[in-house]
Amino acid sequence: MGQKVSPVALRIGITENWRSRWYALKKDYGKFAVEDEKIRAFVKKEYSFAGIPRIDIERTREKLTVVVYTARPGVIIGRKGAQIDKLTEDLMGLTKQPVNVRIVEIEKPELSAQLMAESIAEQLEKRAATRRTMRHAAETVMDNGAEGIKIIVSGRIGGIEIARREKMIIGKIPLHTLRADIDYGQGTAILTKGTIGVKVWIYKGEKLPAKKTKEKP
């Protein structure tokens, strides 16, 4: 199962938090789920240059909160907050309800699997050598304190007729250890010969849940 389940999804509720945090009745659940996907797609498309690996959504009866994790917060906030005001207005027009946008800066973008996958895909679109690009990305991640990385690139690499897969593993990737802090991301390089998929796993060490202290009588 380790090869078929997203490491993030496998750890939801254990060491990872939900990306969408809200409760809805059966008649509203489908509408909210589709709306969440539209919000994520809109923000990723309009602000792809800001390095956004994750978008969390929280809902209450009165308000919708969109938490944007970004490597370049200044780009989204803009001068005197003009850009974030525009984003808030766009999301309010999309959802037809009050929206609060919160920006969270990523301290080490090099340890974000999603950003690394998108970076590799972008370089492949520029016709960079596949193995060299993978090696450079892996070394960058390891130099920034990661304990292991796995990269898989699959598709018509180099424009060949038959699709193949390139794989690179440095360090260790304990996919079945639930306390392991493993980040996962994927990207797609769109070329004239077809698309090339990129998957990245980054192991950052162990993330132990907080121990419960027993109350003294």
Sequence and secondary structure as in RCSB ss.txt:
>XXXX:A:sequence
MGQKVSPVALRIGITENWRSRWYALKKDYGKFAVEDEKIRAFVKKEYSFAGIPRIDIERTREKLTVVVYTARPGV
IIGRKGAQIDKLTEDLMGLTKQPVNVRIVEIEKPELSAQLMAESIAEQLEKRAATRRTMRHAAETVMDNGAEGIK
IIVSGRIGGIEIARREKMIIGKIPLHTLRADIDYGQGTAILTKGTIGVKVWIYKGEKLPAKKTKEKP
>XXXX:A:secstr
 TTTS HHHHTBTTTB  SEE    HHHHHHHHHHHHHHHHHHHHHTGGG   EEEEEE SS EEEEEEES HHH
HH GGGHHHHHHHHHHHHHHTS EEEEEEE S GGG HHHHHHHHHHHHHTT  HHHHHHHHHHHHHHTT SEEE
EEEEESGGG SS EEEEEEEE   TT TTEEEEEEEEEEEETTEEEEEEEEEEEEE           
